[in-house]
């Protein structure tokens, strides 16, 4: 098998920038050896968010944004190589997710759209590019997401090296990614399960930008100043998504400011901005906790941007009082680069013709090699 070094690139729903992970992967053992985080230029971020919110653009604008995004990915990869004194020849492949602008996994016209020009990325880096990870799973009747639970399962041995994890015995072990959308991977008990729980940061980020002129609620400070509006929270939690059984996945096309503002308007009430922020934080906490509350108490390992939101973590600790809730850093895994690591691992799986999906997670008819490969110039 082709082992050695793989690079994973991720830019998530929050559209705040690019995470790049350099990984040493062999026989499914993944070791993070270097990282780089690169913020998007403000106008690129604005264009991504505008496209996701309005869902309208011209073909010319879409093409230009795709090219600029891809050049930003290439720049990030080349900066990482320079940082580590490596060349393109030292890397087996890049796994690049691309920027999701629409995720619609339900029939009859199921698809997931990510912006990326893989040929341009391969040309600018000189490295093989693995991309389009979700389409095969969707073609087989799956949600195309989440794909990361299978990667999380591959980390089980690494997690079990922790004495505290070993002492958990057969208790549930759940990994929680709080990105724009929150998702969980239930590693124990078997079989492996995973799904999107609902909004993570996406609504809080949008509200912070619109009402406070900042891209996110740092440390949950705005939410901490507000008061949860229980009736509004109850109405938000009445959304049909929260009662759907897995497999299920969602995105910004469902949970967005327009969705939120329509619900607020329907209440006929006026809410202070900080109270809405507190309520949105509670929405994320409630939708996460209700997704695992049926399990006997166990261990919840948290990562992603929302893991830095102290108000959200406090609410999770309150609602899951019998659970041990920790950051993945406490088991020596850098949570800020977990998803980038996952796409390096998925690239490894594709290159070595190994399945990249988990049918019991996504609902696909069968396991399949996920991803397409674009070769660099000779």
C-alpha positions as CSV (number, residue, x, y, z in Angstrom):
1,X,0.0,0.0,0.0
2,X,1.0,3.6,-0.6
3,X,1.8,5.0,2.8
4,X,3.9,7.9,3.9
5,X,2.6,11.5,3.6
6,X,-0.9,12.7,2.7
7,X,-2.3,16.2,2.9
8,X,-5.9,17.0,3.9
9,X,-7.6,20.3,3.1
10,X,-10.9,21.4,4.7
11,X,-12.9,24.6,4.5
12,X,-16.1,24.2,6.4
13,X,-19.6,25.6,6.6
14,X,-18.4,28.6,8.7
15,X,-16.3,29.7,5.7
16,X,-13.7,31.2,7.9
17,X,-10.7,29.8,6.2
18,X,-8.6,26.8,5.2
19,X,-7.2,24.1,7.5
20,X,-4.4,22.0,6.1
21,X,-3.1,18.9,7.8
22,X,0.0,16.9,6.9
23,X,-0.4,13.3,7.9
24,X,1.7,10.2,8.0
25,X,-0.7,7.3,7.2
26,X,0.0,3.6,7.2
27,X,-2.5,0.7,7.5
28,X,-5.2,3.2,8.7
29,X,-2.9,4.6,11.5
30,X,-3.0,8.4,11.1
31,X,-0.4,10.6,12.7
32,X,-0.7,14.4,12.3
33,X,2.8,15.8,11.7
34,X,2.2,19.4,10.7
35,X,-0.6,21.9,10.3
36,X,-1.4,25.3,8.7
37,X,-4.4,27.5,9.1
38,X,-5.0,30.2,6.5
39,X,-7.8,32.7,6.6
40,X,-9.8,33.5,3.5
41,X,-9.5,37.0,2.1
42,X,-12.6,38.9,3.3
43,X,-14.1,39.2,-0.1
44,X,-13.8,35.5,-0.8
45,X,-15.6,34.7,2.5
46,X,-18.3,37.3,1.7
47,X,-18.9,35.7,-1.7
48,X,-19.1,32.2,-0.3
49,X,-21.6,33.3,2.4
50,X,-23.7,35.4,-0.1
51,X,-23.9,32.5,-2.5
52,X,-24.9,30.1,0.3
53,X,-27.5,32.5,1.6
54,X,-29.1,33.7,-1.6
55,X,-28.5,30.5,-3.6
56,X,-28.4,32.7,-6.8
57,X,-25.4,33.7,-8.8
58,X,-24.2,33.9,-12.4
59,X,-22.1,31.2,-14.1
60,X,-19.3,33.7,-14.5
61,X,-19.3,34.6,-10.8
62,X,-19.4,30.9,-9.8
63,X,-16.5,30.1,-12.1
64,X,-14.4,33.0,-10.8
65,X,-15.1,32.1,-7.1
66,X,-14.2,28.4,-7.8
67,X,-10.9,29.5,-9.4
68,X,-10.0,31.9,-6.5
69,X,-10.9,29.3,-3.9
70,X,-8.7,26.7,-5.6
71,X,-5.8,29.1,-5.9
72,X,-6.2,29.7,-2.1
73,X,-6.1,26.0,-1.5
74,X,-3.0,25.6,-3.6
75,X,-1.3,28.6,-1.8
76,X,-2.0,27.0,1.5
77,X,-0.6,23.6,0.5
78,X,2.5,25.2,-1.0
79,X,3.0,27.3,2.2
80,X,2.8,24.1,4.3
81,X,5.4,22.4,2.1
82,X,7.7,25.4,2.4
83,X,7.1,25.5,6.2
84,X,8.1,21.8,6.5
85,X,11.0,21.9,3.9
86,X,9.2,19.4,1.7
87,X,8.5,19.1,-2.0
88,X,5.6,17.8,-4.1
89,X,7.5,14.5,-4.5
90,X,7.2,13.9,-0.8
91,X,3.4,13.8,-0.8
92,X,1.4,10.8,-2.1
93,X,-1.9,12.8,-2.5
94,X,-4.0,15.7,-1.4
95,X,-7.5,15.1,-0.1
96,X,-9.5,18.2,-0.8
97,X,-13.1,18.5,0.2
98,X,-13.8,21.8,-1.5
99,X,-16.2,24.4,-0.3
100,X,-19.8,23.1,0.1
101,X,-22.3,25.5,-1.3
102,X,-25.3,23.2,-1.4
103,X,-26.1,19.8,0.1
104,X,-29.3,18.1,-1.0
105,X,-29.1,14.4,-0.3
106,X,-32.7,13.5,-0.7
107,X,-34.2,11.8,-3.8
108,X,-35.2,12.2,-6.5
109,X,-32.5,14.7,-7.3
110,X,-29.9,14.1,-4.6
111,X,-26.5,15.9,-4.9
112,X,-23.9,17.7,-2.9
113,X,-22.0,20.6,-4.5
114,X,-18.5,21.7,-3.5
115,X,-16.5,24.4,-5.3
116,X,-13.1,23.1,-6.4
117,X,-11.1,22.9,-9.6
118,X,-9.0,19.8,-9.0
119,X,-7.0,20.1,-12.2
120,X,-5.9,23.6,-11.2
121,X,-5.0,22.4,-7.7
122,X,-3.0,19.5,-9.1
123,X,-1.3,21.8,-11.6
124,X,-0.4,24.5,-9.0
125,X,0.9,22.0,-6.4
126,X,2.3,19.2,-8.6
127,X,0.5,16.7,-6.4
128,X,-2.2,14.1,-7.1
129,X,-5.6,15.4,-5.9
130,X,-8.4,13.3,-4.5
131,X,-11.8,15.1,-4.5
132,X,-15.6,14.7,-4.9
133,X,-15.8,12.4,-1.9
134,X,-19.6,12.5,-1.4
135,X,-21.0,11.7,-4.9
136,X,-20.5,7.9,-4.9
137,X,-22.2,7.5,-1.5
138,X,-25.1,9.6,-2.8
139,X,-25.3,7.6,-6.0
140,X,-25.7,4.5,-3.9
141,X,-28.7,6.1,-2.0
142,X,-26.7,7.5,0.9
143,X,-26.7,10.9,2.4
144,X,-23.1,11.5,1.3
145,X,-22.5,12.7,4.9
146,X,-21.1,12.4,7.4
147,X,-18.1,10.7,6.1
148,X,-15.8,11.3,9.1
149,X,-17.3,8.7,11.5
150,X,-15.3,6.0,9.6
151,X,-12.2,8.0,10.2
152,X,-13.0,8.5,13.8
153,X,-13.4,4.7,14.2
154,X,-9.9,4.3,12.7
155,X,-8.7,6.4,15.6
156,X,-10.1,4.0,18.2
157,X,-6.8,2.3,18.9
158,X,-5.1,5.7,19.3
159,X,-7.9,6.9,21.7
160,X,-7.6,3.7,23.7
161,X,-3.9,4.4,24.4
162,X,-5.3,7.0,26.8
163,X,-5.5,5.5,30.3
164,X,-8.7,7.3,30.9
165,X,-10.3,5.9,27.7
166,X,-9.2,2.4,28.8
167,X,-10.8,2.9,32.2
168,X,-14.2,3.6,30.5
169,X,-14.6,-0.1,29.7
170,X,-17.6,-0.7,27.5
171,X,-19.2,2.7,28.1
172,X,-20.3,4.8,25.1
173,X,-17.6,6.8,23.3
174,X,-18.8,9.6,21.2
175,X,-16.9,12.2,19.1
176,X,-18.7,15.5,18.6
177,X,-17.7,18.0,15.9
178,X,-19.1,21.4,16.5
179,X,-18.6,23.1,13.1
180,X,-21.1,25.2,11.3
181,X,-23.2,22.1,11.5
182,X,-22.7,19.8,14.4
183,X,-22.2,16.0,13.9
184,X,-21.5,13.1,16.1
185,X,-19.7,9.8,15.7
186,X,-20.8,7.0,18.1
187,X,-17.7,4.8,18.2
188,X,-19.0,2.7,21.1
189,X,-21.3,0.9,21.4
190,X,-21.1,-0.9,18.0
191,X,-22.2,-0.7,15.2
192,X,-20.7,2.6,14.2
193,X,-23.3,5.4,13.9
194,X,-23.0,9.0,13.0
195,X,-25.2,11.9,11.8
196,X,-25.6,15.7,11.8
197,X,-27.4,16.8,14.9
198,X,-28.3,20.2,13.5
199,X,-26.8,23.7,13.8
200,X,-23.5,24.0,15.5
201,X,-22.1,27.5,14.9
202,X,-23.8,28.5,11.7
203,X,-26.8,30.4,13.2
204,X,-24.7,32.0,16.0
205,X,-22.1,33.1,13.4
206,X,-24.7,34.6,11.2
207,X,-26.4,36.4,14.1
208,X,-23.0,37.7,15.3
209,X,-22.1,39.1,11.9
210,X,-25.5,40.7,11.3
211,X,-26.0,42.3,14.8
212,X,-22.5,42.7,16.2
213,X,-20.3,43.1,13.1
214,X,-18.1,40.1,14.1
215,X,-17.7,36.8,12.4
216,X,-18.4,34.7,15.5
217,X,-19.3,34.9,19.2
218,X,-15.8,34.6,20.8
219,X,-15.8,32.2,23.7
220,X,-19.6,32.5,23.8
221,X,-19.3,35.9,25.5
222,X,-22.4,37.4,23.8
223,X,-24.5,34.3,24.6
224,X,-23.4,34.5,28.2
225,X,-24.8,38.0,28.5
226,X,-28.2,37.0,27.2
227,X,-31.2,35.1,28.6
228,X,-32.5,32.0,26.8
229,X,-36.0,32.6,25.5
230,X,-37.7,29.4,26.4
231,X,-40.7,29.8,24.0
232,X,-38.5,30.7,21.1
233,X,-36.2,27.8,21.9
234,X,-39.2,25.4,21.9
235,X,-40.4,26.7,18.6
236,X,-36.9,26.3,17.0
237,X,-36.7,22.8,18.3
238,X,-40.0,21.9,16.7
239,X,-38.3,21.8,13.3
240,X,-38.9,18.5,11.7
241,X,-35.2,17.8,11.2
242,X,-34.7,17.2,14.9
243,X,-37.1,14.3,15.0
244,X,-35.9,12.6,11.8
245,X,-34.2,9.3,12.5
246,X,-30.7,8.7,11.1
247,X,-29.2,8.4,8.6
248,X,-29.6,12.1,8.1
249,X,-27.5,15.2,7.2
250,X,-28.2,18.8,6.8
251,X,-26.5,22.2,6.1
252,X,-26.8,25.9,5.7
253,X,-29.5,25.5,3.0
254,X,-31.8,24.4,5.8
255,X,-30.5,26.1,9.0
256,X,-29.8,29.8,8.0
257,X,-30.7,33.3,9.0
258,X,-33.7,33.4,6.8
259,X,-35.1,30.3,8.6
260,X,-34.4,31.9,12.0
261,X,-35.8,35.3,11.1
262,X,-39.0,33.8,9.7
263,X,-39.5,31.9,13.0
264,X,-38.8,35.1,15.0
265,X,-41.2,37.1,12.9
266,X,-43.9,34.4,13.3
267,X,-43.7,34.8,17.1
268,X,-44.8,38.5,16.8
269,X,-42.3,39.3,19.6
270,X,-39.2,41.5,19.8
271,X,-36.1,40.0,21.3
272,X,-32.8,41.6,22.4
273,X,-29.9,40.4,20.2
274,X,-28.0,38.9,23.1
275,X,-31.1,36.9,24.1
276,X,-31.4,35.5,20.6
277,X,-27.7,34.6,20.8
278,X,-28.2,32.8,24.1
279,X,-31.2,31.0,22.6
280,X,-29.2,29.9,19.6
281,X,-26.5,28.6,21.8
282,X,-29.1,26.6,23.7
283,X,-30.5,25.3,20.5
284,X,-27.1,23.8,19.5
285,X,-26.7,22.4,23.0
286,X,-30.2,20.9,23.2
287,X,-30.1,19.3,19.7
288,X,-26.7,17.8,20.4
289,X,-27.6,16.4,23.9
290,X,-30.9,15.0,22.7
291,X,-29.0,13.0,20.1
292,X,-27.1,11.0,22.6
293,X,-29.3,11.2,25.7
294,X,-30.7,7.7,24.9
295,X,-27.2,6.2,25.5
296,X,-26.0,5.3,29.0
297,X,-23.6,7.9,30.2
298,X,-20.1,7.7,28.7
299,X,-17.4,9.9,27.2
300,X,-17.9,12.8,24.8
301,X,-14.8,14.1,23.0
302,X,-15.4,17.5,21.5
303,X,-13.6,19.3,18.7
304,X,-14.3,21.9,16.0
305,X,-14.7,25.7,16.2
306,X,-17.6,25.4,18.7
307,X,-15.3,23.6,21.2
308,X,-13.9,27.1,22.0
309,X,-17.4,28.4,22.9
310,X,-17.3,28.2,26.7
311,X,-21.0,29.0,27.1
312,X,-22.0,26.1,24.8
313,X,-19.6,23.7,26.6
314,X,-21.1,24.8,29.9
315,X,-24.6,24.0,28.6
316,X,-23.5,20.6,27.3
317,X,-22.0,19.8,30.7
318,X,-25.3,20.8,32.4
319,X,-27.5,18.8,30.0
320,X,-25.3,15.8,30.0
321,X,-24.3,15.9,33.6
322,X,-23.5,12.2,33.9
323,X,-21.2,12.3,30.8
324,X,-17.4,13.0,30.9
325,X,-17.0,15.8,28.4
326,X,-13.5,16.7,27.2
327,X,-11.7,18.3,24.3
328,X,-9.9,16.0,21.9
329,X,-6.7,17.8,22.8
330,X,-6.9,15.9,26.1
331,X,-6.3,12.7,24.2
332,X,-3.5,14.3,22.1
333,X,-5.5,15.0,19.0
334,X,-5.6,18.5,17.6
335,X,-9.4,19.2,17.3
336,X,-9.0,22.2,15.1
337,X,-7.5,20.0,12.3
338,X,-9.6,16.8,12.8
339,X,-11.6,17.3,9.6
340,X,-8.5,18.1,7.5
341,X,-7.0,14.9,8.9
342,X,-10.1,13.0,7.9
343,X,-9.8,14.1,4.3
344,X,-6.1,13.1,4.2
345,X,-7.2,9.7,5.5
346,X,-10.1,9.5,2.9
347,X,-7.5,10.3,0.2
348,X,-5.4,7.5,1.5
349,X,-8.4,5.2,1.3
350,X,-9.3,6.2,-2.2
351,X,-5.7,5.9,-3.5
352,X,-5.5,2.4,-2.0
353,X,-8.9,1.4,-3.3
354,X,-10.5,1.0,0.1
355,X,-14.0,2.0,1.1
356,X,-14.5,5.6,2.2
357,X,-18.1,5.4,3.4
358,X,-20.0,3.5,6.1
359,X,-23.4,2.3,4.9
360,X,-24.9,2.1,8.4
361,X,-23.9,5.8,8.9
362,X,-25.0,7.3,5.5
363,X,-27.7,4.9,4.4
364,X,-25.9,3.9,1.2
365,X,-26.7,0.5,-0.3
366,X,-23.1,-0.6,0.0
367,X,-19.6,0.4,0.9
368,X,-17.7,2.0,-1.9
369,X,-14.4,3.7,-2.8
370,X,-15.2,7.4,-2.4
371,X,-13.5,10.1,-4.3
372,X,-12.2,10.9,-7.8
373,X,-8.5,11.3,-8.7
374,X,-6.9,14.1,-10.7
375,X,-3.3,13.6,-11.6
376,X,-0.8,16.4,-11.8
377,X,1.1,17.4,-15.0
378,X,3.8,14.9,-16.1
